[in-house]
Amino acid sequence: MVRRVLAGQQRVLFRTASGTLALLDAYCPHLGADLGVGGRVVGESLRCPFHGFCFDVAGACVSTPYGGKIPPTAQIASHPVREHHGLLLGWVGSGTPTFEIPALDTTGWTAWHAHAFDLATHPQEIAENSVDVGHLAAVHDYQNVAPLAPLAVDGPQLRARYVFERPRPLFGAARVRAEMDIHQWGLGYALVEVDVVSLGVRTRQLVLATPTTTGRTYLRIAMAVHHIAAPGRVHPLLSLVPGGWLANRMASAAIRQYAGDVAQDVPIWEAKGWTDRPALAEGDGPIGPYRRWAKQFYPVA
């Protein structure tokens, strides 16, 4: 199968007959056909739907329908791609990846339940939510938010940990206390692990922001829930319910709630301007250190 994907510019993702995964620019260098619209995998190459030129996973043309010499400029840019914990991750920047996303053990977890937004914003604005403590109460009704550890940065990784309370009818309680552990890698990948200790509920959330065109970002979010060992802790009426079934039902409901949370941010992201020197106040959270960390992902002028 050939999929057209958004990753900086339009690209195509495909898997060869032997299982090799490849990510190429979308347009054929011959006469500009979109390889994601009618292109097909033939053995170890991708065949253009217009004239039948075939390209390998490195983007080199390996054959034409005419035979003879292959044009030396029949070359498509190829981009690094990885497959981790049910995700296909493509490198948006130029050159080779400067860091790798660590794999996750998915044993006991549901499949990812996903939702997507096409936004008029920048990935840095989205990732900044991970340290913007003040907006958690003002926008999302989090209460008693407190850090569990200081903000930690290590090269391309940023980690923030908080405890909070929030109304959660989904979990059968008027209010729950939860611990949130945020792992941000670059500006495009965040893993948020939430542990509702009192109910025995653990969730994982993904925040995957891909810049598409100038001023726009395609945001994918996803949710997974760990197998519920003691369903009766969630609600007494669930005591006899299988924990795996309950986890799947909760993941399906939780992604809708999560998408609703993100939807609260959307009009703010899309309308706000960039403030280079924000008038930060006590209680904002570590926005200043976050912005200094984020500078590493921009080319040096």
Contacts in CASP RR format, 6 or more apart in sequence:
PFRMAT RR
TARGET T0000
AUTHOR 0000-0000-0000
METHOD contacts of the structure
MODEL  1
MVRRVLAGQQRVLFRTASGTLALLDAYCPHLGADLGVGGRVVGESLRCPF
HGFCFDVAGACVSTPYGGKIPPTAQIASHPVREHHGLLLGWVGSGTPTFE
IPALDTTGWTAWHAHAFDLATHPQEIAENSVDVGHLAAVHDYQNVAPLAP
LAVDGPQLRARYVFERPRPLFGAARVRAEMDIHQWGLGYALVEVDVVSLG
VRTRQLVLATPTTTGRTYLRIAMAVHHIAAPGRVHPLLSLVPGGWLANRM
ASAAIRQYAGDVAQDVPIWEAKGWTDRPALAEGDGPIGPYRRWAKQFYPV
A
1 14 0 8 1.000
1 15 0 8 1.000
1 41 0 8 1.000
2 12 0 8 1.000
2 13 0 8 1.000
2 14 0 8 1.000
2 35 0 8 1.000
2 36 0 8 1.000
2 38 0 8 1.000
2 39 0 8 1.000
2 40 0 8 1.000
2 41 0 8 1.000
2 46 0 8 1.000
3 12 0 8 1.000
3 13 0 8 1.000
3 14 0 8 1.000
3 36 0 8 1.000
4 10 0 8 1.000
4 11 0 8 1.000
4 12 0 8 1.000
4 13 0 8 1.000
4 26 0 8 1.000
4 34 0 8 1.000
4 36 0 8 1.000
4 37 0 8 1.000
5 11 0 8 1.000
5 12 0 8 1.000
5 13 0 8 1.000
5 23 0 8 1.000
6 210 0 8 1.000
6 212 0 8 1.000
6 218 0 8 1.000
7 23 0 8 1.000
7 79 0 8 1.000
7 90 0 8 1.000
7 92 0 8 1.000
7 210 0 8 1.000
8 92 0 8 1.000
8 210 0 8 1.000
8 211 0 8 1.000
8 212 0 8 1.000
8 213 0 8 1.000
9 25 0 8 1.000
9 26 0 8 1.000
10 25 0 8 1.000
10 26 0 8 1.000
10 27 0 8 1.000
10 34 0 8 1.000
11 23 0 8 1.000
11 24 0 8 1.000
11 25 0 8 1.000
11 26 0 8 1.000
11 79 0 8 1.000
12 23 0 8 1.000
12 24 0 8 1.000
12 25 0 8 1.000
12 26 0 8 1.000
12 35 0 8 1.000
12 36 0 8 1.000
12 39 0 8 1.000
12 46 0 8 1.000
13 21 0 8 1.000
13 22 0 8 1.000
13 23 0 8 1.000
13 81 0 8 1.000
13 88 0 8 1.000
14 21 0 8 1.000
14 22 0 8 1.000
14 24 0 8 1.000
14 41 0 8 1.000
14 46 0 8 1.000
15 21 0 8 1.000
15 22 0 8 1.000
15 41 0 8 1.000
16 22 0 8 1.000
16 41 0 8 1.000
16 43 0 8 1.000
16 44 0 8 1.000
16 45 0 8 1.000
16 57 0 8 1.000
17 41 0 8 1.000
17 43 0 8 1.000
17 44 0 8 1.000
18 43 0 8 1.000
18 44 0 8 1.000
20 44 0 8 1.000
20 57 0 8 1.000
21 57 0 8 1.000
21 81 0 8 1.000
21 83 0 8 1.000
21 88 0 8 1.000
22 46 0 8 1.000
22 57 0 8 1.000
22 59 0 8 1.000
22 78 0 8 1.000
22 81 0 8 1.000
23 78 0 8 1.000
23 79 0 8 1.000
23 80 0 8 1.000
23 81 0 8 1.000
23 90 0 8 1.000
24 35 0 8 1.000
24 46 0 8 1.000
24 55 0 8 1.000
24 57 0 8 1.000
24 59 0 8 1.000
24 76 0 8 1.000
24 77 0 8 1.000
24 78 0 8 1.000
24 79 0 8 1.000
25 76 0 8 1.000
25 77 0 8 1.000
25 79 0 8 1.000
26 34 0 8 1.000
26 35 0 8 1.000
26 36 0 8 1.000
27 33 0 8 1.000
27 34 0 8 1.000
27 35 0 8 1.000
27 76 0 8 1.000
28 34 0 8 1.000
28 35 0 8 1.000
28 48 0 8 1.000
28 50 0 8 1.000
28 51 0 8 1.000
28 53 0 8 1.000
28 55 0 8 1.000
28 76 0 8 1.000
29 61 0 8 1.000
29 73 0 8 1.000
29 74 0 8 1.000
29 75 0 8 1.000
29 76 0 8 1.000
30 48 0 8 1.000
30 50 0 8 1.000
30 51 0 8 1.000
30 53 0 8 1.000
30 71 0 8 1.000
30 74 0 8 1.000
31 50 0 8 1.000
31 51 0 8 1.000
32 50 0 8 1.000
33 48 0 8 1.000
33 49 0 8 1.000
33 50 0 8 1.000
33 51 0 8 1.000
35 46 0 8 1.000
35 48 0 8 1.000
35 49 0 8 1.000
35 55 0 8 1.000
35 76 0 8 1.000
36 49 0 8 1.000
37 49 0 8 1.000
38 49 0 8 1.000
39 46 0 8 1.000
39 47 0 8 1.000
39 48 0 8 1.000
39 49 0 8 1.000
40 46 0 8 1.000
40 47 0 8 1.000
40 49 0 8 1.000
41 47 0 8 1.000
42 54 0 8 1.000
44 56 0 8 1.000
44 57 0 8 1.000
45 54 0 8 1.000
45 55 0 8 1.000
45 56 0 8 1.000
45 57 0 8 1.000
45 62 0 8 1.000
45 63 0 8 1.000
46 54 0 8 1.000
46 55 0 8 1.000
46 56 0 8 1.000
47 53 0 8 1.000
47 54 0 8 1.000
48 54 0 8 1.000
48 55 0 8 1.000
51 64 0 8 1.000
51 65 0 8 1.000
52 64 0 8 1.000
52 65 0 8 1.000
53 61 0 8 1.000
53 63 0 8 1.000
53 64 0 8 1.000
53 65 0 8 1.000
53 74 0 8 1.000
54 61 0 8 1.000
54 62 0 8 1.000
54 63 0 8 1.000
54 64 0 8 1.000
55 61 0 8 1.000
55 62 0 8 1.000
55 74 0 8 1.000
55 76 0 8 1.000
56 62 0 8 1.000
57 78 0 8 1.000
58 78 0 8 1.000
59 75 0 8 1.000
59 76 0 8 1.000
59 77 0 8 1.000
59 78 0 8 1.000
60 74 0 8 1.000
60 75 0 8 1.000
61 70 0 8 1.000
61 71 0 8 1.000
61 74 0 8 1.000
61 75 0 8 1.000
62 70 0 8 1.000
63 70 0 8 1.000
64 70 0 8 1.000
64 71 0 8 1.000
64 74 0 8 1.000
79 90 0 8 1.000
79 91 0 8 1.000
80 90 0 8 1.000
80 91 0 8 1.000
80 95 0 8 1.000
80 96 0 8 1.000
80 97 0 8 1.000
81 88 0 8 1.000
81 89 0 8 1.000
81 90 0 8 1.000
81 91 0 8 1.000
82 88 0 8 1.000
82 89 0 8 1.000
82 90 0 8 1.000
82 100 0 8 1.000
82 101 0 8 1.000
83 89 0 8 1.000
84 101 0 8 1.000
84 102 0 8 1.000
84 103 0 8 1.000
84 104 0 8 1.000
85 103 0 8 1.000
85 104 0 8 1.000
85 106 0 8 1.000
86 106 0 8 1.000
86 112 0 8 1.000
87 112 0 8 1.000
87 206 0 8 1.000
87 208 0 8 1.000
89 101 0 8 1.000
89 189 0 8 1.000
91 97 0 8 1.000
92 210 0 8 1.000
92 211 0 8 1.000
98 156 0 8 1.000
99 155 0 8 1.000
99 156 0 8 1.000
99 157 0 8 1.000
99 185 0 8 1.000
99 186 0 8 1.000
101 185 0 8 1.000
101 189 0 8 1.000
104 191 0 8 1.000
104 204 0 8 1.000
106 224 0 8 1.000
108 226 0 8 1.000
108 227 0 8 1.000
109 204 0 8 1.000
109 224 0 8 1.000
109 225 0 8 1.000
109 226 0 8 1.000
109 227 0 8 1.000
109 247 0 8 1.000
110 224 0 8 1.000
110 225 0 8 1.000
110 226 0 8 1.000
110 244 0 8 1.000
110 247 0 8 1.000
110 248 0 8 1.000
110 251 0 8 1.000
111 224 0 8 1.000
111 251 0 8 1.000
112 206 0 8 1.000
112 222 0 8 1.000
112 223 0 8 1.000
112 224 0 8 1.000
113 222 0 8 1.000
113 223 0 8 1.000
113 224 0 8 1.000
113 251 0 8 1.000
113 252 0 8 1.000
113 254 0 8 1.000
113 255 0 8 1.000
114 220 0 8 1.000
114 221 0 8 1.000
114 222 0 8 1.000
114 223 0 8 1.000
114 255 0 8 1.000
115 220 0 8 1.000
115 221 0 8 1.000
115 222 0 8 1.000
115 255 0 8 1.000
115 256 0 8 1.000
115 258 0 8 1.000
115 259 0 8 1.000
115 262 0 8 1.000
116 218 0 8 1.000
116 219 0 8 1.000
116 220 0 8 1.000
116 221 0 8 1.000
117 218 0 8 1.000
117 219 0 8 1.000
117 221 0 8 1.000
117 262 0 8 1.000
117 263 0 8 1.000
117 266 0 8 1.000
118 212 0 8 1.000
118 216 0 8 1.000
118 218 0 8 1.000
118 219 0 8 1.000
119 126 0 8 1.000
119 216 0 8 1.000
119 217 0 8 1.000
119 218 0 8 1.000
119 219 0 8 1.000
119 266 0 8 1.000
119 269 0 8 1.000
119 270 0 8 1.000
120 215 0 8 1.000
120 216 0 8 1.000
120 269 0 8 1.000
120 270 0 8 1.000
121 215 0 8 1.000
121 216 0 8 1.000
121 217 0 8 1.000
121 269 0 8 1.000
121 270 0 8 1.000
122 211 0 8 1.000
122 215 0 8 1.000
122 217 0 8 1.000
123 187 0 8 1.000
123 188 0 8 1.000
123 209 0 8 1.000
123 210 0 8 1.000
123 211 0 8 1.000
123 217 0 8 1.000
124 187 0 8 1.000
124 294 0 8 1.000
125 269 0 8 1.000
125 272 0 8 1.000
126 187 0 8 1.000
126 188 0 8 1.000
126 207 0 8 1.000
126 209 0 8 1.000
126 217 0 8 1.000
126 219 0 8 1.000
126 265 0 8 1.000
126 269 0 8 1.000
127 184 0 8 1.000
127 186 0 8 1.000
127 187 0 8 1.000
127 188 0 8 1.000
127 190 0 8 1.000
127 207 0 8 1.000
127 209 0 8 1.000
127 290 0 8 1.000
127 294 0 8 1.000
128 287 0 8 1.000
128 290 0 8 1.000
128 291 0 8 1.000
128 294 0 8 1.000
129 135 0 8 1.000
129 265 0 8 1.000
130 158 0 8 1.000
130 160 0 8 1.000
130 182 0 8 1.000
130 184 0 8 1.000
130 190 0 8 1.000
130 192 0 8 1.000
130 207 0 8 1.000
130 290 0 8 1.000
131 151 0 8 1.000
131 158 0 8 1.000
131 160 0 8 1.000
131 285 0 8 1.000
131 286 0 8 1.000
131 287 0 8 1.000
131 289 0 8 1.000
131 290 0 8 1.000
132 284 0 8 1.000
132 285 0 8 1.000
132 287 0 8 1.000
133 145 0 8 1.000
133 147 0 8 1.000
133 162 0 8 1.000
133 283 0 8 1.000
133 284 0 8 1.000
133 285 0 8 1.000
134 145 0 8 1.000
134 283 0 8 1.000
134 284 0 8 1.000
134 285 0 8 1.000
135 265 0 8 1.000
136 142 0 8 1.000
136 145 0 8 1.000
136 162 0 8 1.000
136 164 0 8 1.000
137 143 0 8 1.000
137 145 0 8 1.000
139 264 0 8 1.000
139 265 0 8 1.000
139 268 0 8 1.000
140 166 0 8 1.000
140 261 0 8 1.000
140 264 0 8 1.000
141 166 0 8 1.000
141 167 0 8 1.000
142 164 0 8 1.000
142 165 0 8 1.000
142 166 0 8 1.000
143 164 0 8 1.000
143 165 0 8 1.000
143 166 0 8 1.000
144 163 0 8 1.000
144 164 0 8 1.000
144 165 0 8 1.000
145 162 0 8 1.000
145 163 0 8 1.000
145 164 0 8 1.000
146 162 0 8 1.000
146 163 0 8 1.000
146 164 0 8 1.000
147 160 0 8 1.000
147 161 0 8 1.000
147 162 0 8 1.000
148 161 0 8 1.000
148 162 0 8 1.000
148 163 0 8 1.000
148 179 0 8 1.000
148 181 0 8 1.000
149 159 0 8 1.000
149 161 0 8 1.000
150 286 0 8 1.000
151 158 0 8 1.000
151 159 0 8 1.000
151 160 0 8 1.000
151 286 0 8 1.000
151 289 0 8 1.000
151 290 0 8 1.000
152 158 0 8 1.000
152 159 0 8 1.000
152 160 0 8 1.000
153 159 0 8 1.000
153 289 0 8 1.000
153 293 0 8 1.000
155 293 0 8 1.000
155 296 0 8 1.000
156 185 0 8 1.000
156 186 0 8 1.000
156 296 0 8 1.000
156 297 0 8 1.000
157 183 0 8 1.000
157 184 0 8 1.000
157 185 0 8 1.000
157 186 0 8 1.000
158 182 0 8 1.000
158 183 0 8 1.000
158 184 0 8 1.000
158 186 0 8 1.000
158 290 0 8 1.000
158 293 0 8 1.000
159 181 0 8 1.000
159 182 0 8 1.000
159 183 0 8 1.000
159 184 0 8 1.000
160 182 0 8 1.000
160 184 0 8 1.000
160 286 0 8 1.000
161 179 0 8 1.000
161 180 0 8 1.000
161 181 0 8 1.000
161 182 0 8 1.000
162 179 0 8 1.000
162 180 0 8 1.000
162 182 0 8 1.000
163 177 0 8 1.000
163 178 0 8 1.000
163 179 0 8 1.000
163 180 0 8 1.000
164 177 0 8 1.000
164 178 0 8 1.000
164 180 0 8 1.000
165 175 0 8 1.000
165 176 0 8 1.000
165 177 0 8 1.000
165 178 0 8 1.000
166 175 0 8 1.000
166 176 0 8 1.000
166 178 0 8 1.000
167 174 0 8 1.000
167 175 0 8 1.000
168 175 0 8 1.000
168 176 0 8 1.000
168 196 0 8 1.000
170 250 0 8 1.000
170 253 0 8 1.000
170 254 0 8 1.000
170 257 0 8 1.000
171 196 0 8 1.000
171 199 0 8 1.000
171 201 0 8 1.000
171 234 0 8 1.000
172 234 0 8 1.000
172 235 0 8 1.000
173 198 0 8 1.000
173 199 0 8 1.000
176 196 0 8 1.000
176 198 0 8 1.000
176 199 0 8 1.000
177 196 0 8 1.000
177 197 0 8 1.000
177 198 0 8 1.000
178 194 0 8 1.000
178 195 0 8 1.000
178 196 0 8 1.000
178 197 0 8 1.000
179 194 0 8 1.000
179 195 0 8 1.000
179 197 0 8 1.000
180 192 0 8 1.000
180 193 0 8 1.000
180 194 0 8 1.000
181 192 0 8 1.000
181 193 0 8 1.000
181 194 0 8 1.000
181 195 0 8 1.000
182 190 0 8 1.000
182 191 0 8 1.000
182 192 0 8 1.000
182 193 0 8 1.000
183 190 0 8 1.000
183 191 0 8 1.000
183 192 0 8 1.000
183 193 0 8 1.000
184 190 0 8 1.000
186 297 0 8 1.000
187 209 0 8 1.000
187 294 0 8 1.000
187 297 0 8 1.000
188 207 0 8 1.000
188 208 0 8 1.000
188 209 0 8 1.000
188 210 0 8 1.000
189 206 0 8 1.000
189 207 0 8 1.000
189 208 0 8 1.000
190 206 0 8 1.000
190 207 0 8 1.000
190 208 0 8 1.000
191 204 0 8 1.000
191 205 0 8 1.000
191 206 0 8 1.000
192 204 0 8 1.000
192 205 0 8 1.000
192 206 0 8 1.000
192 207 0 8 1.000
193 202 0 8 1.000
193 203 0 8 1.000
193 204 0 8 1.000
193 205 0 8 1.000
194 202 0 8 1.000
194 203 0 8 1.000
194 204 0 8 1.000
194 205 0 8 1.000
195 201 0 8 1.000
195 202 0 8 1.000
196 202 0 8 1.000
196 203 0 8 1.000
198 233 0 8 1.000
199 233 0 8 1.000
199 234 0 8 1.000
200 228 0 8 1.000
200 229 0 8 1.000
200 230 0 8 1.000
200 233 0 8 1.000
200 234 0 8 1.000
201 225 0 8 1.000
201 226 0 8 1.000
201 228 0 8 1.000
201 234 0 8 1.000
201 250 0 8 1.000
202 225 0 8 1.000
202 226 0 8 1.000
203 223 0 8 1.000
203 224 0 8 1.000
203 225 0 8 1.000
203 226 0 8 1.000
203 251 0 8 1.000
203 254 0 8 1.000
204 223 0 8 1.000
204 224 0 8 1.000
204 225 0 8 1.000
204 226 0 8 1.000
205 221 0 8 1.000
205 222 0 8 1.000
205 223 0 8 1.000
205 258 0 8 1.000
206 220 0 8 1.000
206 221 0 8 1.000
206 222 0 8 1.000
206 223 0 8 1.000
207 219 0 8 1.000
207 221 0 8 1.000
208 219 0 8 1.000
208 220 0 8 1.000
208 221 0 8 1.000
208 222 0 8 1.000
209 217 0 8 1.000
209 218 0 8 1.000
209 219 0 8 1.000
210 217 0 8 1.000
210 218 0 8 1.000
210 219 0 8 1.000
210 220 0 8 1.000
211 217 0 8 1.000
212 218 0 8 1.000
219 262 0 8 1.000
221 255 0 8 1.000
221 258 0 8 1.000
221 259 0 8 1.000
221 262 0 8 1.000
222 255 0 8 1.000
223 251 0 8 1.000
223 254 0 8 1.000
223 255 0 8 1.000
223 258 0 8 1.000
224 251 0 8 1.000
225 247 0 8 1.000
225 248 0 8 1.000
225 250 0 8 1.000
225 251 0 8 1.000
225 254 0 8 1.000
226 247 0 8 1.000
227 243 0 8 1.000
227 244 0 8 1.000
227 247 0 8 1.000
228 234 0 8 1.000
228 243 0 8 1.000
228 244 0 8 1.000
228 246 0 8 1.000
228 247 0 8 1.000
228 250 0 8 1.000
229 243 0 8 1.000
231 238 0 8 1.000
231 239 0 8 1.000
231 240 0 8 1.000
231 241 0 8 1.000
231 242 0 8 1.000
231 243 0 8 1.000
231 246 0 8 1.000
232 238 0 8 1.000
232 239 0 8 1.000
234 246 0 8 1.000
234 250 0 8 1.000
238 246 0 8 1.000
278 287 0 8 1.000
278 288 0 8 1.000
280 287 0 8 1.000
280 288 0 8 1.000
END
